[in-house]
Amino acid sequence: MPTLDQGFTKLGFVKTFVLPALLVFLIPLIAYAFFWHAQARFDSQARETLLQQVRSDQRLSVEERDAAVAFFTKTPFSQLILDEQVAINVDPQMRFYYDTFRWMLRLALLSIICGIAVFLLAGICVLVSLRSQFIQYLSLTVGWHVLRIYGALQTIVLGILIVSLSYWVTALWFNKVSLKLIAIAGILAIAGVCVVLRSIFASSKSEFHIEGSVLGLDSESGFSQELKRICEKLGTSPPDQIIAGVDDNFFVTEQAVTVDGKPYSGKTLFVSLPLLKQMSATEAQAVLAHEMAHFSGQDTLYSKKISPVLVRYQTYLNGLYEGVISQPVFYFMVCFRAMFELSLSQLRRRREFRADKIAAELTSPQAVAAAVLRISAYSQFRRSVEIDLFLQNQALEAADVSARIERGFSLYALGFVLDKEIGNVKTAHPFDSHPPLQQRLSAQGIGLNVDETQALLAKPVDGSWYHIIPQAVDLERQQWQAYEERFRQDHEESLPYRLMPESVEELAIVVRSFPSISFMGTDGSLSMDYQELMHSKWPDAIQFSEIVKWLLEKGVLEITFRRATEKCERQRSINTNKFEASQQSRILAECERYYGRYLSAVDFQRQVQAYQSTQAIKAEHSQANEQGYS
């Protein structure tokens, strides 16, 4: 499902979501037009037969004959056959044909009308959902139930229409019936309906795991006392549990969470220990007031209610997409999911501005602005530290993320405001989207000029809220150790998949995971290493960098490759049937793994070059800004 932001243009939205949604009308329109044509064709043949009978009937007077000719010319046979007295004298097979045309026309027309009606209803639901969180939840729930029922019924109708078309198109236009085509259409129809129905009743549980420690805060702790004072001022109850971690954000939720395998329910507050340490007392107070304001505004309550609906919606979308025949319905449903996302995003932003306003009233606009700036700068700096560490092409003895942040953040924060792009930065959040930094500061009456923002970030910080958390130092150290060990392991495991060895050390890293291997078969031997494939019957090896494509068919791997010095592509093959049965699947798996390593390394090197180029441009801009500022 595509995500939306405020920069999504109306034209872009129409092209991406609305136009594909109209595909749901394509098959019904084609079916309606075809069966109208088929019925008209049969009517024409029946009319000619009836008129010949009338004209040759000598028992009729001239006036009776003229009246009969006029009647049968004006009245189609498809209408006449609706009369039971007429139908009883018609061949049963012909009656079946006309019944089929009539029902296919009805189904196609009903599909079109229902699609338009659901389109309008869902649109109305989206419009009214902007009024409040309660109405948003109500309209989303109503819209979801209507859309899923419509989606299932529409899939069934599309299946029936496609199967009918698979028979009648060839029968009517080519005077033959393709049983294979009908069978394929029938299988697709049944499979599509089964997948969609299964997705309706599929379990859609979502679990949210949080890395951190649940604080054992009693009523005597300083942190608990200060947080309770904030809650009393805002008229809301304190959270049921507070989780302290080393992620670079603060958030609240009423969704069930899991910490160290243990589930927790009720209101949850997550606080970032390293961020608290980088904040003054008023900045931390502003952040926590902002989070508690989400409780007072019932934001987390409605997020908890809406989240399961969105999860079920996504599960249903996956089923529609997998159903193949139901993909037109999938695009129809995606359109409304995108429209609801626009509504959700708008209300999310409203409540973020409301929470900022409440925090400013409790502290000051400057405190809110400084906190938002500091969190944004910290997130950006942490990301750059982790990327720089991850780009290192040797195993890390220690992933000292926390130490690097501690050493460099203060200086980075002052330079952060020199970046012209910081107005578009959004603070991280696992549940909601935040407005861009510039909009949040503007709402506090503070601009993004260098003097004002640098003055806010230059104020001394004491980390007072950090120090009143019991055992904060030990908790943070333990969590950083666990995080950095996972980071180091991920980095080490990724090295073989991203290196294009340029040194003995790098070669050793790759070869350790991708050593030279060989297989012996009745038709010769096959060997491979991290950079090439070689068969004993080939004149030379094929470098992975030379491979254009490969195709497996009946156990034979056809490899298309092109040398740098050659203009034309060439082909060679590996017949796995010439190897022992126990080796065949391994040969294919290793070919895929070794070639996949090469492609992964190429893609990674491309990303590194793009990142380094972007960083170089940013450095030039930053230097120019500093010179202009000085």
C-alpha atoms as one frame of an Amber mdcrd trajectory, in Angstrom:
protein
   0.000   0.000   0.000   1.544   3.362  -1.039   1.990   5.942   1.660   0.878
   9.532   1.269   2.289  12.821   2.428   1.256  16.425   2.154   3.322  16.875
  -1.006   1.177  14.414  -2.967  -0.390  16.414  -5.810  -4.001  16.030  -6.857
  -2.912  14.938 -10.329  -0.483  12.439  -8.829  -3.232  11.049  -6.603  -5.578
  10.641  -9.575  -2.930   8.863 -11.655  -1.754   6.626  -8.836  -5.036   5.663
  -7.208  -8.194   6.886  -8.972  -7.455   5.761 -12.539  -6.431   2.196 -11.527
  -9.603   2.036  -9.394 -11.691   2.501 -12.546 -10.424  -0.863 -13.796 -13.139
  -2.433 -11.644 -15.647  -1.223 -14.246 -13.704  -2.548 -17.251 -14.830  -6.182
 -17.261 -18.505  -5.360 -16.476 -18.529  -2.763 -19.270 -16.959  -5.207 -21.722
 -19.372  -7.937 -20.641 -22.372  -5.616 -20.910 -21.354  -4.477 -24.392 -20.612
  -8.022 -25.582 -23.787  -9.664 -24.271 -25.871  -6.765 -25.566 -24.249  -7.421
 -28.942 -24.834 -11.197 -28.602 -28.476 -10.707 -27.683 -28.961  -8.245 -30.525
 -27.398 -10.714 -32.949 -29.703 -13.516 -31.838 -32.641 -11.071 -31.970 -31.735
 -10.185 -35.552 -31.651 -13.829 -36.593 -34.928 -14.562 -34.789 -36.534 -11.476
 -36.371 -35.583 -12.596 -39.874 -36.982 -16.080 -39.202 -40.266 -14.682 -37.837
 -40.661 -12.166 -40.676 -40.117 -14.905 -43.250 -42.790 -17.009 -41.542 -45.203
 -14.050 -41.480 -44.616 -13.134 -45.097 -45.083 -16.747 -46.261 -48.213 -17.335
 -44.169 -51.062 -17.211 -46.729 -53.702 -17.373 -44.034 -52.997 -13.754 -43.019
 -54.708 -10.824 -44.658 -52.639  -7.943 -45.981 -53.534  -5.813 -42.942 -52.685
  -8.660 -40.511 -49.437  -9.345 -42.316 -48.413  -5.673 -42.230 -49.324  -5.448
 -38.527 -47.340  -8.609 -37.728 -44.322  -7.373 -39.707 -44.422  -4.031 -37.877
 -44.763  -5.765 -34.497 -41.905  -8.225 -34.992 -39.726  -5.514 -36.524 -40.245
  -3.248 -33.524 -40.300  -5.841 -30.738 -37.039  -7.800 -30.185 -37.328 -11.534
 -29.627 -35.474 -11.170 -26.301 -38.521  -9.260 -25.079 -41.047 -11.633 -26.607
 -39.482 -14.657 -24.939 -40.236 -13.161 -21.527 -43.873 -14.083 -22.194 -44.465
 -17.618 -20.904 -46.831 -18.458 -23.774 -44.105 -17.544 -26.261 -41.255 -19.118
 -24.292 -43.021 -22.493 -24.010 -42.898 -22.862 -27.791 -39.200 -21.945 -28.060
 -36.429 -24.523 -28.255 -35.023 -25.116 -24.686 -31.474 -24.473 -25.839 -32.501
 -21.124 -27.324 -34.291 -20.234 -24.081 -31.090 -21.073 -22.178 -29.064 -18.807
 -24.436 -31.437 -15.903 -23.915 -31.547 -16.538 -20.159 -27.748 -16.449 -20.112
 -27.606 -13.152 -22.035 -30.256 -11.618 -19.792 -28.508 -12.601 -16.553 -25.076
 -11.578 -17.767 -26.474  -8.172 -18.738 -28.127  -7.856 -15.346 -24.966  -8.873
 -13.483 -22.781  -6.496 -15.497 -25.213  -3.606 -15.009 -25.621  -4.391 -11.311
 -21.822  -4.491 -10.946 -21.479  -1.071 -12.552 -24.282   0.494 -10.502 -22.987
  -0.987  -7.233 -19.464   0.182  -8.039 -20.679   3.745  -8.549 -22.800   3.597
  -5.384 -19.931   2.250  -3.280 -17.615   4.843  -4.821 -19.970   7.619  -3.707
 -20.604   6.098  -0.267 -16.912   5.634   0.481 -16.216   9.167  -0.744 -18.862
  10.534   1.625 -17.377   8.491   4.482 -13.969  10.026   3.792 -15.365  13.567
   3.704 -17.319  13.300   6.955 -14.387  11.540   8.644 -12.533  14.865   8.759
 -14.953  16.255  11.347 -13.662  14.415  14.432 -11.850  11.303  15.604 -15.123
   9.647  16.620 -16.724  10.263  13.221 -13.513   9.165  11.536 -13.576   5.856
  13.396 -17.294   5.411  12.680 -16.990   6.241   8.977 -13.923   4.059   8.563
 -15.708   1.124  10.216 -18.822   1.570   8.070 -16.725   2.051   4.941 -14.666
  -1.048   5.707 -17.701  -3.305   6.135 -19.355  -1.992   2.970 -16.144  -2.249
   0.959 -15.240  -5.782   2.027 -18.757  -7.078   1.243 -18.687  -5.253  -2.083
 -15.196  -6.599  -2.814 -16.247 -10.211  -2.207 -19.452  -9.937  -4.256 -17.697
  -8.063  -7.047 -15.033 -10.776  -7.239 -17.749 -13.420  -7.606 -19.484 -11.372
 -10.311 -16.217 -10.795 -12.176 -15.534 -14.543 -12.071 -18.950 -15.358 -13.520
 -18.612 -12.731 -16.256 -15.113 -13.869 -17.228 -16.125 -17.539 -17.425 -19.160
 -16.618 -19.520 -17.066 -14.450 -21.822 -14.506 -17.253 -22.219 -17.281 -19.427
 -23.694 -19.378 -16.967 -25.646 -16.669 -14.840 -27.296 -15.217 -17.812 -29.167
 -18.610 -19.449 -29.724 -20.224 -16.340 -31.183 -17.351 -14.863 -33.162 -15.357
 -17.948 -34.189 -18.040 -20.668 -34.111 -15.975 -22.860 -31.797 -15.540 -23.446
 -28.086 -12.144 -23.519 -26.329 -12.449 -25.873 -23.387  -8.914 -24.962 -22.295
  -9.799 -21.263 -22.161 -12.971 -21.989 -20.198 -11.053 -24.225 -17.779  -8.401
 -21.546 -17.177 -11.064 -18.892 -16.631 -12.970 -21.202 -14.280  -9.890 -22.073
 -12.234  -8.931 -18.391 -11.937 -12.476 -17.488 -10.907 -12.708 -20.189  -8.241
  -9.196 -19.484  -6.942  -9.867 -15.740  -6.801 -13.121 -16.162  -4.892 -11.535
 -18.636  -2.463  -8.589 -16.330  -1.745 -10.851 -13.341  -1.175 -13.235 -15.231
   1.086 -10.301 -16.629   3.028  -8.873 -13.128   3.555 -12.214 -11.931   4.945
 -12.035 -14.441   7.763  -8.240 -14.489   8.111  -6.743 -13.722  11.495  -5.161
 -10.277  11.484  -3.462 -10.002  14.829  -0.740  -7.374  15.129   1.861  -7.332
  17.851   4.013  -4.373  18.758   7.343  -5.224  20.361   9.246  -2.502  22.176
  12.937  -2.679  22.993  13.378  -1.234  26.448  12.863  -1.701  30.167   9.627
  -1.235  32.059  10.413   1.222  34.823   9.522   0.161  38.327   8.446   3.647
  39.304   6.799   3.924  42.678   4.986   6.988  43.977   8.160   8.200  45.700
  10.340   8.457  42.593  11.045  11.898  41.249  10.153  10.988  37.668   6.794
   9.570  38.728   5.978  12.614  40.840   6.835  15.081  38.068   4.888  13.115
  35.472   1.842  12.982  37.744   1.962  16.774  38.131   1.872  17.164  34.362
  -1.070  14.753  34.089  -2.991  16.609  36.823  -2.555  19.905  34.985  -3.803
  18.321  31.774  -6.680  16.488  33.466  -5.624  13.014  32.433  -4.499   9.898
  34.262  -0.820   8.825  34.230   0.280   5.951  31.985  -0.094   2.397  33.252
   3.518   1.663  32.395   6.563   3.606  31.333   9.140   1.997  29.084  12.619
   3.454  28.908  14.751   2.651  25.874  17.466   3.989  23.608  15.360   4.645
  20.483  15.398   8.221  19.257  11.790   9.175  19.971   9.047   9.543  22.542
   5.562   8.130  22.057   2.397   6.986  23.798  -0.050   4.253  22.892  -2.980
   2.310  24.253  -2.327  -0.668  22.016  -1.059  -3.848  23.622   2.741  -3.964
  23.649   5.315  -6.623  24.388   8.548  -5.965  26.260  11.053  -8.813  26.740
   8.333 -11.305  25.840   5.882 -10.002  28.432   2.600  -8.391  27.259   1.357
  -5.086  28.650  -2.006  -3.394  28.112  -3.443  -0.005  28.950  -1.662   3.312
  28.511   2.030   3.116  27.674   4.618   5.896  27.597   7.974   5.314  25.917
  10.821   7.643  26.876  14.211   7.840  25.200  16.988   7.795  27.785  19.729
   9.248  25.530  17.386  12.028  24.392  16.357  12.901  27.945  20.041  13.209
  28.773  20.443  15.776  25.980  17.534  17.985  27.158  16.986  20.745  29.650
  14.282  20.375  32.282  11.780  22.571  30.406  12.442  20.831  27.073  11.841
  17.400  28.604   8.754  18.729  30.356   7.448  20.066  27.034   7.980  16.670
  25.360   6.240  14.751  28.138   3.384  17.276  28.236   2.990  16.783  24.482
   2.757  13.005  24.950   0.300  13.247  27.875  -1.838  15.600  25.765  -2.424
  12.672  23.412  -4.005  10.830  26.335  -6.170  13.811  27.288  -7.396  14.205
  23.712  -8.234  10.489  23.414  -5.841  10.296  20.470  -4.368   6.990  21.602
  -7.830   5.574  22.295  -8.976   6.125  18.723  -5.634   4.945  17.351  -6.207
   1.731  19.285  -9.703   1.375  17.789  -8.715   2.264  14.233  -5.527   0.198
  14.052  -7.244  -3.248  13.934  -9.546  -2.030  11.151  -6.549  -0.905   9.099
  -4.766  -4.216   9.719  -7.825  -6.172   8.543  -8.119  -3.845   5.551  -4.497
  -4.557   4.595  -5.008  -8.309   5.015  -8.019  -8.069   2.709  -6.037  -6.071
   0.157  -3.356  -8.769   0.130  -6.031 -11.383  -0.558  -7.519  -9.357  -3.392
  -4.114  -8.948  -5.003  -3.280 -12.644  -4.693  -6.632 -13.560  -6.243  -5.460
 -12.365  -9.717  -9.005 -12.177 -11.081  -9.839  -9.852  -8.185  -7.020  -7.388
  -8.905  -9.408  -4.785 -10.415 -11.241  -4.874  -7.065  -7.853  -4.573  -5.341
  -7.096  -1.272  -7.105 -10.617  -0.070  -6.319 -10.067  -0.829  -2.623  -6.563
   0.683  -2.650  -8.047   3.951  -3.897 -10.284   4.209  -0.857  -7.524   3.107
   1.487  -5.479   5.997   0.095  -8.396   8.416   0.533  -8.841   7.268   4.136
  -5.112   7.713   4.638  -5.456  11.352   3.596  -8.151  11.772   6.226  -6.108
   9.933   8.852  -3.025  12.017   8.076  -4.941  15.269   8.363  -6.424  14.406
  11.760  -3.084  13.076  12.968  -1.508  16.413  12.160  -4.284  18.293  13.874
  -3.748  16.361  17.076   0.032  16.853  16.859  -0.493  20.613  16.621  -2.968
  20.410  19.508  -0.450  18.489  21.639   2.272  21.031  20.785  -0.059  23.873
  21.766  -0.891  22.272  25.125   2.807  21.643  25.796   3.590  25.287  24.964
   0.888  26.489  27.349   2.344  24.334  30.132   5.960  25.354  29.443   6.653
  27.866  26.660   6.709  27.993  22.847  10.502  28.245  23.030  10.721  25.046
  25.081   8.556  23.139  22.581  10.548  24.494  19.632  13.893  23.685  21.278
  12.738  20.148  22.114  11.490  19.511  18.571  14.725  20.880  17.104  16.879
  18.828  19.460  14.998  15.587  18.800  15.162  16.158  15.040  18.880  16.953
  15.156  19.572  13.937  17.354  17.697  11.583  15.015  19.546  12.930  11.973
  22.935  12.718  13.700  22.308   9.222  15.032  21.282   8.078  11.580  24.468
   9.494  10.030  26.618   7.871  12.755  25.017   4.479  12.180  25.289   4.747
   8.392  28.980   5.700   8.609  29.612   2.723  10.893  27.624   0.344   8.714
  29.527   1.427   5.590  32.843   0.284   7.039  34.233  -2.590   5.019  35.751
  -4.532   7.883  34.309  -6.261  10.904  33.667  -3.883  13.768  35.475  -4.649
  16.990  32.827  -2.540  18.708  29.825  -0.666  17.339  30.352   2.414  19.513
  27.186   4.203  18.375  26.434   5.775  21.759  30.000   7.005  22.338  30.159
   8.633  18.892  26.822  10.373  19.488  27.952  11.598  22.907  31.164  13.039
  21.446  29.729  14.764  18.417  26.094  15.693  18.994  26.535  19.138  20.576
  28.602  20.429  17.679  26.353  18.743  15.110  23.213  20.298  16.622  24.485
  23.834  16.043  25.316  23.034  12.426  22.017  21.200  11.929  20.058  24.449
  11.622  22.274  25.587   8.735  20.803  22.926   6.469  18.195  24.486   4.183
  16.272  21.207   4.067  15.599  20.887   7.803  12.155  22.443   7.408  10.968
  19.192   5.834  12.377  16.945   8.586   9.802  14.904  10.523  10.426  13.366
  13.923  10.166   9.583  14.072   7.065   7.919  15.525   5.929   4.269  15.357
   2.186   5.042  15.247   1.561   8.568  13.933   3.039  10.901  11.341   4.342
  14.248  12.569   4.066  17.508  10.623   7.301  18.815   9.090   9.610  20.721
  11.415   8.947  24.102   9.817   5.186  23.798  10.317   5.576  22.803  13.966
   7.916  25.739  14.691   5.721  28.189  12.792   2.757  27.113  14.941   4.817
  28.226  17.962   5.585  31.581  16.348   9.226  30.668  15.758  10.928  30.834
  12.386  13.727  28.741  10.992  16.268  31.572  10.856  19.746  30.602  12.001
  20.045  33.109  14.855  16.843  32.026  16.577  17.278  28.295  16.162  20.958
  28.270  17.096  20.144  30.290  20.206  17.571  27.668  21.216  19.997  24.788
  20.696  22.908  26.608  22.343  21.131  26.795  25.700  22.747  24.530  28.308
  21.150  21.173  29.017  21.297  19.356  32.320  19.432  16.111  31.634  17.557
  16.595  34.909  14.634  14.333  33.895  17.133  11.629  32.972  18.778  11.758
  36.391  15.524  11.379  38.346  14.806   8.023  36.666  15.925   5.264  39.034
  19.050   3.483  37.721  18.908   5.414  34.452  22.657   5.106  33.869  22.660
   1.313  34.266  19.522   0.879  32.167  20.906   2.964  29.331  24.282   1.228
  29.374  22.690  -2.236  29.286  20.378  -1.333  26.423  23.107   0.320  24.382
  25.270  -2.769  24.848  22.489  -5.040  23.589  21.662  -2.684  20.686  25.299
  -2.235  19.636  25.952  -5.979  19.773  22.979  -6.574  17.421  24.253  -3.767
  15.198  27.737  -5.320  15.101  26.342  -8.760  14.248  24.077  -7.380  11.500
  27.032  -5.483  10.070  29.277  -8.539  10.110  26.613 -10.783   8.539  26.027
  -8.244   5.756  29.695  -7.782   4.802  29.971 -10.794   2.447  26.867  -9.620
   0.572  28.059  -6.093  -0.115  31.809  -6.214  -0.752  33.495  -6.142  -4.131
  36.819  -7.319  -2.701  39.657  -4.836  -3.263  42.044  -6.054  -0.589  43.217
  -9.310   0.944  41.163  -8.574   4.068  37.960  -7.965   2.107  38.567 -11.066
  -0.012  38.932 -13.162   3.136  35.570 -11.889   4.444  33.748 -12.816   1.243
  35.474 -16.178   0.721  34.694 -17.195   4.287  30.970 -17.185   3.415  31.305
 -17.940  -0.315  34.183 -20.395  -0.759  34.987 -22.161  -4.022  32.733 -25.203
  -4.428  32.463 -27.882  -7.109  30.124 -30.652  -8.243  30.964 -33.721 -10.314
  28.440 -35.078 -12.812  28.308 -37.554 -15.674  28.789 -34.736 -18.178  31.697
 -33.031 -16.446  32.247 -30.873 -13.377  30.759 -27.563 -12.284  32.576 -25.129
 -10.017  31.851 -21.650  -8.735  33.268 -19.013  -6.433  32.155 -15.525  -5.404
  32.789 -14.072  -8.865  32.350 -16.746 -11.560  30.854 -20.022 -12.802  32.871
 -22.661 -14.636  31.890 -25.934 -16.320  34.578 -28.360 -17.476  33.052 -28.404
 -20.994  33.222 -24.619 -21.358  36.294 -22.972 -22.860  36.373 -20.409 -20.048
  34.443 -19.222 -16.979  31.424 -16.903 -16.955  31.803 -13.936 -14.636  28.696
 -13.068 -12.635  29.145  -9.514 -13.898  28.686 -10.803 -17.471  25.358 -12.545
 -16.898  22.399 -10.821 -18.569  19.754 -13.342 -17.499  19.231 -17.007 -16.826
  16.274 -19.306 -17.221  15.618 -22.712 -15.672  13.576 -25.128 -17.773  13.253
 -28.859 -17.118  16.415 -28.931 -15.031  18.521 -27.038 -17.584  19.854 -23.622
 -16.556  20.186 -21.476 -19.694  22.638 -18.624 -19.060  22.689 -15.580 -21.334
  25.846 -13.467 -20.937  27.775 -10.745 -22.709  31.450  -9.941 -22.492  32.588
  -6.338 -22.175  34.607  -6.664 -25.387  31.745  -8.208 -27.356  28.596  -6.663
 -28.831  26.492  -9.803 -29.032  25.042 -11.935 -26.278  25.963 -15.596 -25.984
  24.411 -18.585 -24.242  25.677 -21.542 -22.272  23.786 -24.093 -20.234  24.117
 -26.217 -17.124  22.175 -29.460 -17.294  21.532 -30.350 -13.642  19.992 -33.645
 -14.784  23.560 -34.841 -15.422  24.290 -34.666 -11.700  23.126 -36.921  -8.900
  19.586 -36.272  -7.703  20.864 -35.289  -4.255  23.043 -32.574  -5.844  20.583
 -31.063  -8.308  18.624 -28.898  -5.902  21.830 -27.786  -4.159  23.423 -26.742
  -7.454  20.477 -24.511  -8.274  20.354 -23.119  -4.742  24.083 -22.299  -4.735
  23.926 -20.715  -8.194  21.120 -18.515  -6.923  22.958 -17.703  -3.685  26.309
 -16.859  -5.285  24.774 -14.797  -8.078  22.453 -13.145  -5.567  25.514 -12.141
  -3.535  26.986 -10.433  -6.590  23.750  -8.538  -7.352  23.431  -7.503  -3.707
  26.999  -6.182  -3.707  26.408  -4.216  -6.916  23.248  -2.668  -5.497  24.954
  -1.826  -2.208  27.906  -0.147  -3.909  25.473   1.896  -5.986  23.680   3.027
  -2.827  26.989   3.916  -1.172  27.997   6.074  -4.112  24.631   7.855  -4.073
  24.874   8.418  -0.305  28.441   9.736  -0.507  27.485  12.035  -3.357  24.544
  13.399  -1.344  26.751  13.896   1.719  29.343  15.736  -0.351  26.688  18.101
  -1.722  25.331  18.688   1.780  28.842  19.411   3.059  29.373  21.987   0.310
  26.049  23.657   1.094  26.783  23.604   4.811  30.184  25.195   4.269  28.645
  27.875   2.052  25.957  28.545   4.660  28.531  28.830   7.418  30.557  31.319
   5.386  27.430  33.329   4.626  26.387  33.268   8.275  29.792  34.359   9.519
